[in-house]
Amino acid sequence: MKIIIINGPNLNLLGKREPEVYGDKTFDDYFADLQFRFKTVQLEYFQSNIEGELIDKLHEVGFSYDGIVLNGAAYTHTSVGLGDAIKAIETPVVEVHISNTHQRESFRHVSYISPGAKGVILGFGLQSYDLAIQSFLEVH
Ligand code: DQA
């Protein structure tokens, strides 16, 4: 089982960035925990602040991997390109967000990713990623 986590802009600053919203753990530390917890899964991680690089990565993995866990971050709310990309590929995408975007500003209530996603998990902190990975293991 090959699953990739793809994180969008500013998520490289997790741990430092608005810790009251996103927590104080770095993604690298959290990713090491995930690898420990999901030993049977071949887990990969990619992050970019550049919209086109995220789209290129979706194209690269989207016909061979078993699952994609995508936190498009701010591009979730703006990017027709990301939305089109997940509809263009074959690998199912689970959309995740650390925060509950529906409790936040109204511009965060819109997602261009959700219409093409297999499912959406948000508001559980970093645990949102755990739940997304579990969904690939338990739902067939
Ligand atoms: C986020 C929510 C987005 O609105 C925001 O732009 C992010 C992170 C989340 O994980 O809660 O960068 O995707």
Boltz pocket constraint, residues with backbone or C-beta under 6 A from the ligand:
constraints:
  - pocket:
      binder: B
      contacts: [[A, 9], [A, 10], [A, 11], [A, 71], [A, 72], [A, 73], [A, 74], [A, 75], [A, 76], [A, 96], [A, 97], [A, 98], [A, 99], [A, 100], [A, 101], [A, 108]]
      max_distance: 6.0
